[in-house]
Amino acid sequence: MEEDPELRELREKRMAEMQSQYGMNQGDAKKQEEAKREAEMQRNAILNQILDQDARSRLNTIAQVKPEKAKQVESMLIQMAQMGQLGGRVDESQLKSLLQKVSQATQKTTTVKFDRRRCAVDDSDDED
């Protein structure tokens, strides 16, 4: 059985479309990854400008334990720097106070509730 030339042509055309679409998706992913990497580099450059060495190392240590909290503090510091609220480089003590403020703002309170249910079968006080 010979393949119909029109059918073969349609298959080739569809295959070419799928390959080009797949190639574009890979290109988009690479562009997004590159943009993400570039934004991270800019973020680190800004933090290096506004934090002294001790504060930067403390923030890096926090980032290893609680990455979401470190990102929140980094964003807060960058925003403060852009608004001109920082008067020079932030040292470790200033970073500690900022971390305490963030911890107090995001602190979760836990409550323990005991629900004691008494059953007539288990009650030993009734027998006395």
Backbone as numpy.savetxt, mean C-alpha at the origin, in Angstrom:
# Nx Ny Nz CAx CAy CAz Cx Cy Cz
-8.74 -32.94 -47.63 -9.57 -31.76 -47.63 -8.71 -30.52 -47.63
-8.98 -29.68 -48.57 -8.23 -28.43 -48.66 -8.95 -27.36 -47.86
-8.13 -26.50 -47.27 -8.68 -25.41 -46.47 -9.12 -24.28 -47.39
-10.22 -23.70 -47.08 -10.75 -22.59 -47.87 -9.82 -21.39 -47.71
-9.42 -20.74 -48.79 -8.50 -19.59 -48.69 -9.10 -18.42 -47.89
-10.40 -18.22 -47.98 -11.03 -17.15 -47.22 -10.97 -17.44 -45.73
-11.23 -18.69 -45.39 -11.19 -19.10 -43.99 -9.77 -18.95 -43.42
-8.78 -19.37 -44.19 -7.38 -19.24 -43.78 -7.03 -17.76 -43.58
-7.48 -16.92 -44.49 -7.20 -15.49 -44.42 -7.84 -14.86 -43.17
-9.09 -15.27 -42.88 -9.76 -14.78 -41.68 -9.03 -15.22 -40.41
-8.59 -16.47 -40.39 -7.84 -16.97 -39.24 -6.55 -16.19 -39.03
-5.82 -15.96 -40.11 -4.56 -15.22 -40.02 -4.81 -13.78 -39.54
-5.87 -13.18 -40.06 -6.20 -11.82 -39.67 -6.55 -11.76 -38.18
-7.36 -12.71 -37.74 -7.75 -12.76 -36.32 -6.54 -13.03 -35.42
-5.65 -13.90 -35.87 -4.44 -14.20 -35.11 -3.56 -12.95 -34.99
-3.44 -12.21 -36.07 -2.65 -10.98 -36.06 -3.26 -9.95 -35.11
-4.60 -9.86 -35.10 -5.28 -8.93 -34.18 -5.02 -9.31 -32.73
-5.12 -10.60 -32.44 -4.90 -11.06 -31.07 -3.46 -10.82 -30.63
-2.52 -11.06 -31.53 -1.11 -10.84 -31.18 -0.83 -9.36 -30.95
-1.39 -8.50 -31.79 -1.16 -7.07 -31.60 -1.81 -6.58 -30.31
-2.99 -7.12 -30.01 -3.68 -6.74 -28.77 -2.87 -7.21 -27.56
-2.34 -8.41 -27.61 -1.53 -8.94 -26.52 -0.26 -8.11 -26.36
0.34 -7.74 -27.47 1.55 -6.92 -27.43 1.28 -5.56 -26.83
0.10 -4.97 -27.13 -0.24 -3.67 -26.57 -0.47 -3.79 -25.08
-1.09 -4.87 -24.61 -1.30 -5.06 -23.18 0.02 -5.17 -22.45
0.98 -5.86 -23.05 2.30 -5.94 -22.44 2.97 -4.58 -22.40
2.82 -3.83 -23.46 3.40 -2.48 -23.50 2.79 -1.58 -22.46
1.47 -1.66 -22.28 0.79 -0.87 -21.27 1.26 -1.25 -19.88
1.42 -2.53 -19.64 1.88 -2.99 -18.33 3.30 -2.48 -18.06
4.14 -2.51 -19.06 5.51 -2.01 -18.90 5.50 -0.50 -18.62
4.64 0.22 -19.32 4.54 1.67 -19.10 4.05 1.97 -17.69
3.06 1.22 -17.23 2.54 1.43 -15.88 3.60 1.10 -14.84
4.32 0.02 -15.06 5.38 -0.36 -14.12 6.49 0.70 -14.09
6.84 1.22 -15.25 7.86 2.26 -15.34 7.39 3.54 -14.64
6.13 3.90 -14.83 5.58 5.09 -14.17 5.56 4.91 -12.66
5.22 3.72 -12.23 5.19 3.42 -10.80 6.59 3.52 -10.20
7.56 2.97 -10.91 8.96 3.02 -10.47 9.46 4.47 -10.41
9.09 5.25 -11.41 9.50 6.67 -11.47 8.88 7.45 -10.30
7.60 7.20 -10.01 6.94 7.88 -8.90 7.60 7.51 -7.57
7.97 6.25 -7.44 8.65 5.80 -6.21 10.02 6.46 -6.06
10.71 6.63 -7.16 12.03 7.30 -7.12 11.87 8.77 -6.72
10.85 9.44 -7.25 10.60 10.83 -6.88 10.23 10.94 -5.42
9.43 10.01 -4.95 9.01 9.98 -3.55 10.23 9.83 -2.63
11.12 8.91 -2.99 12.33 8.70 -2.20 13.25 9.92 -2.24
13.33 10.58 -3.38 14.17 11.78 -3.48 13.64 12.89 -2.58
12.33 13.07 -2.55 11.73 14.09 -1.69 11.97 13.76 -0.23
11.78 12.48 0.13 11.99 12.08 1.52 13.45 12.24 1.93
14.37 11.98 1.02 15.78 12.18 1.34 16.11 13.64 1.58
15.38 14.53 0.94 15.61 15.96 1.12 15.04 16.47 2.44
13.91 15.92 2.88 13.25 16.47 4.06 13.56 15.72 5.35
14.12 14.50 5.26 14.45 13.73 6.47 15.95 13.66 6.66
16.39 13.75 7.93 17.81 13.52 8.17 18.07 12.01 8.22
19.32 11.63 8.36 19.71 10.22 8.24 19.04 9.33 9.28
19.00 9.76 10.54 18.40 8.95 11.60 16.90 8.76 11.38
16.22 9.83 11.00 14.78 9.76 10.77 14.48 8.86 9.57
15.30 8.94 8.56 15.11 8.11 7.37 15.28 6.63 7.70
16.30 6.33 8.52 16.52 4.92 8.88 15.38 4.41 9.77
14.85 5.25 10.65 13.71 4.85 11.48 12.49 4.57 10.62
12.25 5.43 9.65 11.10 5.25 8.76 11.25 3.98 7.92
12.46 3.68 7.49 12.71 2.44 6.74 12.47 1.21 7.61
12.84 1.31 8.88 12.61 0.20 9.81 11.11 -0.03 10.00
10.38 1.06 10.15 8.92 0.96 10.31 8.29 0.38 9.04
8.84 0.75 7.89 8.29 0.26 6.62 8.43 -1.26 6.50
9.43 -1.83 7.12 9.58 -3.28 7.07 8.55 -3.99 7.93
8.17 -3.35 9.05 7.22 -3.98 9.96 5.78 -3.65 9.58
5.53 -2.36 9.34 4.17 -1.91 9.00 4.24 -1.02 7.76
4.23 -1.62 6.59 4.39 -0.84 5.36 3.27 0.18 5.13
2.04 -0.17 5.51 0.94 0.77 5.28 1.07 2.00 6.16
1.56 1.82 7.37 1.75 2.96 8.27 2.90 3.84 7.77
3.96 3.21 7.29 5.09 3.98 6.76 4.66 4.79 5.53
3.87 4.19 4.66 3.38 4.92 3.48 2.52 6.10 3.89
1.72 5.92 4.93 0.87 7.00 5.42 1.72 8.15 5.95
2.75 7.83 6.72 3.62 8.86 7.28 4.41 9.54 6.17
4.89 8.75 5.20 5.63 9.34 4.08 4.74 10.32 3.32
3.51 9.92 3.05 2.59 10.81 2.33 2.32 12.08 3.12
2.18 11.91 4.42 1.95 13.06 5.29 3.15 14.02 5.27
4.34 13.47 5.34 5.55 14.30 5.31 5.69 15.03 3.97
5.44 14.33 2.88 5.55 14.96 1.56 4.52 16.07 1.41
3.31 15.82 1.89 2.27 16.84 1.81 2.65 18.06 2.65
3.17 17.82 3.85 3.59 18.93 4.71 4.71 19.73 4.06
5.63 19.04 3.41 6.75 19.73 2.75 6.24 20.56 1.57
5.30 20.04 0.83 4.76 20.77 -0.32 3.97 22.00 0.11
3.36 21.92 1.29 2.58 23.05 1.79 3.45 24.04 2.57
4.72 23.72 2.76 5.64 24.61 3.45 5.50 24.58 4.97
4.97 23.50 5.51 4.77 23.40 6.96 6.02 22.90 7.68
6.98 22.41 6.94 8.21 21.92 7.57 9.27 23.03 7.50
9.85 23.32 8.62 10.88 24.34 8.66 12.26 23.73 8.65
12.65 23.14 7.55 13.95 22.48 7.46 13.79 20.98 7.48
14.91 20.32 7.76 14.89 18.85 7.76 14.25 18.32 9.04
13.54 17.21 8.90 12.87 16.59 10.03 13.87 15.63 10.69
14.07 15.82 11.99 14.97 14.91 12.69 14.18 13.77 13.33
14.89 12.90 14.03 14.26 11.70 14.56 13.20 12.01 15.62
13.45 12.99 16.47 12.47 13.32 17.51 11.18 13.87 16.90
11.29 14.69 15.87 10.10 15.19 15.20 9.33 14.05 14.52
10.07 13.11 13.95 9.44 11.96 13.32 8.72 11.11 14.36
9.33 10.95 15.54 8.70 10.19 16.61 7.37 10.82 17.02
7.36 12.14 17.18 6.12 12.81 17.58 5.05 12.68 16.49
5.48 12.75 15.24 4.54 12.56 14.13 3.99 11.13 14.12
4.86 10.17 14.40 4.42 8.77 14.47 3.44 8.55 15.61
3.66 9.21 16.74 2.74 9.10 17.87 1.37 9.66 17.51
1.36 10.79 16.81 0.10 11.38 16.39 -0.65 10.45 15.44
0.07 9.86 14.52 -0.55 8.93 13.57 -1.07 7.70 14.30
-0.30 7.20 15.26 -0.73 6.03 16.02 -1.98 6.31 16.82
-2.04 7.50 17.44 -3.22 7.85 18.22 -4.44 8.02 17.31
-4.24 8.54 16.14 -5.35 8.77 15.22 -5.88 7.45 14.65
-5.00 6.48 14.47 -5.41 5.23 13.85 -5.53 4.08 14.85
-5.42 4.40 16.13 -5.46 3.35 17.14 -6.84 2.71 17.20
-6.86 1.42 17.25 -8.12 0.69 17.33 -8.34 0.29 18.79
-9.54 0.50 19.24 -9.85 0.07 20.60 -10.54 -1.28 20.52
-10.07 -2.18 21.35 -10.66 -3.51 21.36 -11.45 -3.69 22.64
-12.57 -4.30 22.51 -13.39 -4.59 23.68 -13.67 -6.08 23.72
-13.67 -6.59 24.92 -13.97 -7.99 25.11 -15.29 -8.07 25.86
-16.19 -8.83 25.32 -17.51 -8.95 25.93 -17.74 -10.41 26.28
-18.00 -10.64 27.55 -18.30 -11.99 28.01 -19.81 -12.16 28.03
-20.26 -13.16 27.37 -21.68 -13.45 27.34 -21.88 -14.79 28.04
-22.26 -14.71 29.27 -22.43 -15.93 30.06 -23.88 -16.38 29.96
-24.03 -17.54 29.48 -25.37 -18.12 29.35 -25.45 -19.31 30.29
-26.44 -19.28 31.10 -26.60 -20.36 32.07 -27.69 -21.31 31.59
-27.35 -22.54 31.69 -28.31 -23.58 31.32 -28.82 -24.24 32.59
-30.04 -24.65 32.60 -30.63 -25.28 33.78 -29.94 -26.60 34.10
-29.43 -27.27 33.09 -28.80 -28.56 33.30 -27.44 -28.40 33.98
-26.71 -27.35 33.61 -25.37 -27.15 34.14 -25.34 -26.40 35.46
-26.46 -25.89 35.90 -26.47 -25.08 37.11 -26.39 -25.97 38.35
-25.30 -25.88 39.07 -25.13 -26.70 40.27 -25.67 -25.98 41.51
-25.95 -24.68 41.43 -26.44 -23.91 42.58 -27.88 -24.26 42.91
-28.64 -24.73 41.94 -30.05 -25.05 42.16 -30.25 -26.28 43.03
-29.27 -27.16 43.06 -29.42 -28.42 43.78 -29.24 -28.26 45.29
-28.58 -27.25 45.73 -28.29 -27.06 47.17 -29.46 -26.69 47.98
